[in-house]
């Protein structure tokens, strides 16, 4: 990938570049939130983990990527081309909503796009700073997007099973979920995949929903997965949202070169034939 835009952009940068002909702003908040006020020239394509342009349910698994042809159609509807500088905007009220923008950015990269960024602090920060907000919907000029999917970004349950003990696994869920004290609706059996280390994705942001400084992120990730940039790392979580954040931070910000996403996550891991589980221990 050869970037022409930083992986995380500031509200200042976005305001200064609003008139760039290559800029495309994707607002993934709900239609109601968008209609109440949004950044000028932003296109509303809402994200929902159950069913949206960015996600489908496949084999009872939540947050699966739509087929390439559907994803390409969504990308084209936003007026995106290979030359576009894309900034994804969300609300940052919760760690899950913060992860929405990153998940969409990862899907755009998967679809073959290079110049994808996240607005740091989301719409919340933009509005709080008093920058221009409009209620006028923006209608982009559609394109015919045809990319090449980067299938190597994702791995299957079988791949993870075969690589257990030979690869660094990192679990992005909350510590109490990873450890086994609590469970999530899509992962009712306590615990984690054996050998997986825990790096809770909510810790990546400040309480205000801003990414922590790069030096802090570097120390966090090196402390958990190590400093070797070319080692094979597989990120997972419950259904794929937090895993996408781990992948994005490691590959787009910190320069790790061999990171993959186990998108089925712990939800698929528990489906028959169930994978091995470790609980009540730190790896």
N, C-alpha and C positions, 0 to 999 in steps of 0.2 A: 504493500500500500504506500502510495505517495500522497501525503496530506497537503492541502492548501488551506486548511483551517485547523485550529487547535481542537483537541477532543472535548475540552470544556471551554466555553466562552463566557465572558462577563456581560452583564447588562450594559456596561459602557460600550463594549465592542459592538454589541448588537445594535444599539442606538446609532452608533457612528456608521454602521454598514447597512442600515435599513434600505437605502436606495441602490444598493449593489444589484446589478441586473442578474447576477448568478445566485443571489440569496433566495432560499426557500425556507420559510418557517412553518414547522408542523406543530400545531397545538393539539395535544392528545387528551386534553381535559374533556369533560362531558359537554354535550351540546348546550345544556343550560348554562354551565360555567362560561363557555365561549360567548354565548349570546349576551351574557351580562357584562362582558368587557374583555377585550383581548388586545394583543400587540398588533399594530397595523400591519397589513399584508400577510398575516398568519392564516394558514389553512387549517380548518378543523377536521381532524380524522380521529375521533375518540378511541381511546384504548379501554378495553374491558377484558379481564382475564377469562371470562366465560365465552363470549362471542363478540367479535368485532372484526374490523378489517385487518387487525394485527394478530388475531388469535382464534383458534378453533378448538373444539373438544374432539379428540380422536381416540377411539378405543377407551373411552371414559377418562382419558388423561386431559387435564386442564392445561391451558396456555400452550397449545401446540402451534407451530408455525403453519400458516395456510400454505396450500400448494403454490409453487413458484408462479404459475400463471396468474393466480389471484393476487399474490403479492405484487407482481409487476404491474397489474392493472391498477392497484391502489397507488403505487408509486407514480404511474403515469397520470392518474387523476389529479395529483398534487402539482403537476407541472414540472416534475423532476427530470433532469437529464444527467448524463455522466459528468457534465461540467458544473452541476449545481453545488452550491455551498449550503448544506442543510443544517438547520438548527432545530432541535426538538425541545419543545416547551411543555411543562406539566405544572401541576400544583405540588407543593412540597409539604403538605400538611402531615403526612405520615411516611415512614420508610417505604411502604408498599407503593404509594403514589409517586415517590421519588424514583423508585425503580422502574415505573412505567415508561418514563422517557428513555431510560437506558436500554430497556428491552426493545423498544422501537428502534433505537439507534443501532443496536446489534442486528436486528432483522434487516435494516437497510444495508449494513455492511455485508451481511450474508447474501443479499440480493445483488452484490457486485459494486456497490457504491463505496467510495473512499472518503469523501469529504463530508463527514457527518459529525455533528457536535451536539453537546448538551448545554442548555442555558443554565448556568450556575445560579442556584437559588430560585429557579423557575419563575412562573408568572408572579408568585408572591413577592419576590424581591423587586421585580420590575415595577409592579404597582405601588409597593411601599415607598419606592424612591421617587414616585411622582412622575414617572416617564409616561409618554403618551399612550393612552388606551382608547380604543374605539369600540362601538357596538355594530359597526357596519361590517357585514360578512364580506369576505374576500373570495372572489371566484378566480382561481388560477386558469391559465391556458393549458389544457390537457396536452400530454405528450404520449407517444407510443414508446414506452420503456421496454427494452429487451436486454436483460443482463445475463450474467453467468453466475449461478449460485455457488457460494463457497461451502460446499458440503462438508469439507474437512473440519469445519468449526464445531460440528456436533458429533457425538458418539452414542452408540446404542448401549442398552443394558448388557448385552452379550460382550461387547468390547470392554466394559468396565469389569465384568466378572473375570475376563481373561487377563486383565492387567492388574488385578488386585495384588498388592504387595510389591509391584514393580513400578508403580507410578505414584506421584503425589496427588492425593485426593484432598480437596478442600470443600468443606460444607459451610454454606453461607447463612444458615438459619440461626435463630436466636440461641444463646448458650443453653437455656433451660430445655429447649426442644432437642438440640443436638445431644445433650447429656442424658435425656430420657425422663426428666422430671415432668414435662408436659408434652402434649401431642398436638398436632394440627388436624383439621377435619380430613384432609387428604392423606394423612400419614398417621393412622390411629395406633400403630405399634411403636412404643417408645424406643428411641435410640438413633443410631446412624450407621452408615456403611463402614465396616471395619477398616481401619488404618486412616480414615479421614480425619484431617485436622479441622478445627473450627475457627473461622474468621467471620464473625457476625456482621453481615452487610450493613445493618443500621449504624454501626460505628464509623462507617466511611464518611458520613455526613455530620456536620455540627447540628445542634438542636434546631437551628434555623433552616436547615435543609441545604446548606452550602457544603460543597466538597471540602474535606480537610486539606491542608496544604500538602503539596506533592511530597515534600520531605517526610511528613508524618505518614502519608500513605506508603511511601517506600519502606520506612522502618516497620510499619505494621505488617506488610506483606513479606518482607525479608525475614521477619521474626517467625512467621508461620510457615511459609513455603520455601524459604531459603533464597539466597541471592542469585543462584544460577539461572540465567535468563533463558537458556535453551533446554532446560529439563522439561520432561512431559508432565503437565499438570492438568487434572480434570476437575472442573468446578461443577458443583451440583447444589440443589436446595430442595425445597418441597415440590414445586411444580415448574421451576425454570426462571422465575423473575429475578431472584437474588443471584442465581448463578450467572445470569447475563451481566449483572453489575460486576461481579468478580472478574469475569472475562474481559469486560471493557476496561476496567481499571488496570488490570495486569498487562493487557496487550496494547491498548491505545495510549495509556498514560505512563506506565512504568517500563515498557519495552520487553516484556516477556514474549517469547516467539513461538512457544509450543504449548499453548493452552487450548483446551477443548471444553465444550459444555456437554454434560450429560443432562439432556433436556427433560427426559422422563422423570428424573429426580427420584426423591424418596417415595413419591406416589407410585411410580412404576416399579420401583425396587420391591415394594410389598406385594405386587400382583403375582399370581402364580405363574411360573415357579418362583417363590419368594427368594430373594437374595439373602445372604448371611447378614446378621445384625449384631452390632456391639452397643451396649448401653451402660450407663453409670460409670463411665471411664473417660478420661482425656487421652487422646492419641498423641 
